[in-house]
Amino acid sequence: MDYRSTQGDLSTILKSPTAILQGLSPDGGLYVPLHFPQPTYNLATLISLPYQQLAATILNWFFDRGL
């Protein structure tokens, strides 16, 4: 997933691992996704997951796999 700074221009795009490791943008902005995921899920199944599995599921929507 691609991320950009809330303060920068669209020319500086980072992949999720780089945005995580960098933390704050050099211009002082926060990194946000270019496009927010639109996952499809079964709510009954999702709320029945253990916390760790629920967190991993949600994080996978926002971050590239293989971190």
ABEGO torsion letter per residue (X at the ends): XBBBBAABBAABBBBAAAAAAAEBBAAGBBBBBABBBBBBBBAAAAAABBAAAAAAAAAAAABBBGX
